[in-house]
Amino acid sequence: MTTKACKKSGRKHTPIVSKKQFGFFGAEYARKKKGMKGRTDMPLAELRRHIKEAKGKSLPRQSRRRKKR
């Protein structure tokens, strides 16, 4: 979902920050499209929007976020 801050800065917001997450969102979209139960509660339209926004971005294989201790 695009937030007010994203609209103000002019850049698109997507929770996808790595190729691994992009693959997960793609698989989740395919599951929902087939009518199967997915792992997330995100609606089909929102999944499609995030995949479209992340397409063409230069994504690392894994995210660089650190785990909290």
One Martini backbone bead per residue (centre of mass of N, CA, C, O) as a GRO file, in nm:
protein
   69
    1MET     BB    1   0.097   0.036   0.022
    2THR     BB    2   0.054   0.365  -0.023
    3THR     BB    3   0.184   0.637   0.125
    4LYS     BB    4   0.220   0.966   0.197
    5ALA     BB    5   0.532   0.964   0.188
    6CYS     BB    6   0.553   0.835  -0.095
    7LYS     BB    7   0.396   1.053  -0.248
    8LYS     BB    8   0.583   1.290  -0.170
    9SER     BB    9   0.857   1.159  -0.288
   10GLY     BB   10   0.768   0.971  -0.559
   11ARG     BB   11   0.790   0.684  -0.453
   12LYS     BB   12   0.759   0.357  -0.436
   13HIS     BB   13   0.585   0.113  -0.244
   14THR     BB   14   0.749  -0.185  -0.113
   15PRO     BB   15   0.817  -0.487   0.066
   16ILE     BB   16   1.021  -0.555  -0.156
   17VAL     BB   17   1.395  -0.633  -0.103
   18SER     BB   18   1.410  -0.921  -0.254
   19LYS     BB   19   1.421  -1.206  -0.441
   20LYS     BB   20   1.292  -1.388  -0.231
   21GLN     BB   21   1.036  -1.211  -0.191
   22PHE     BB   22   0.948  -1.208  -0.485
   23GLY     BB   23   0.896  -1.515  -0.495
   24PHE     BB   24   0.686  -1.524  -0.270
   25PHE     BB   25   0.480  -1.331  -0.402
   26GLY     BB   26   0.444  -1.502  -0.658
   27ALA     BB   27   0.340  -1.758  -0.515
   28GLU     BB   28   0.105  -1.622  -0.369
   29TYR     BB   29  -0.040  -1.526  -0.622
   30ALA     BB   30  -0.084  -1.808  -0.745
   31ARG     BB   31  -0.251  -1.926  -0.517
   32LYS     BB   32  -0.482  -1.714  -0.520
   33LYS     BB   33  -0.558  -1.753  -0.823
   34LYS     BB   34  -0.642  -2.067  -0.770
   35GLY     BB   35  -0.791  -2.056  -0.464
   36MET     BB   36  -0.595  -2.079  -0.252
   37LYS     BB   37  -0.441  -2.082   0.040
   38GLY     BB   38  -0.247  -1.859   0.194
   39ARG     BB   39   0.000  -1.708   0.405
   40THR     BB   40  -0.156  -1.449   0.356
   41ASP     BB   41  -0.395  -1.164   0.382
   42MET     BB   42  -0.345  -1.066   0.107
   43PRO     BB   43  -0.467  -0.943  -0.158
   44LEU     BB   44  -0.446  -0.984  -0.492
   45ALA     BB   45  -0.414  -0.683  -0.578
   46GLU     BB   46  -0.175  -0.621  -0.386
   47LEU     BB   47   0.023  -0.828  -0.492
   48ARG     BB   48   0.030  -0.724  -0.782
   49ARG     BB   49   0.131  -0.436  -0.714
   50HIS     BB   50   0.403  -0.520  -0.580
   51ILE     BB   51   0.520  -0.672  -0.821
   52LYS     BB   52   0.510  -0.435  -1.020
   53GLU     BB   53   0.694  -0.241  -0.850
   54ALA     BB   54   0.950  -0.450  -0.834
   55LYS     BB   55   0.974  -0.452  -1.118
   56GLY     BB   56   1.307  -0.359  -1.216
   57LYS     BB   57   1.447  -0.387  -0.970
   58SER     BB   58   1.742  -0.389  -0.786
   59LEU     BB   59   1.795  -0.697  -0.631
   60PRO     BB   60   1.883  -0.876  -0.384
   61ARG     BB   61   1.891  -1.189  -0.267
   62GLN     BB   62   1.914  -1.056   0.019
   63SER     BB   63   1.854  -0.907   0.292
   64ARG     BB   64   2.012  -0.660   0.528
   65ARG     BB   65   1.873  -0.741   0.771
   66ARG     BB   66   1.864  -0.757   1.110
   67LYS     BB   67   1.850  -0.937   1.383
   68LYS     BB   68   1.699  -0.952   1.674
   69ARG     BB   69   1.805  -1.005   2.020
   0.00000   0.00000   0.00000
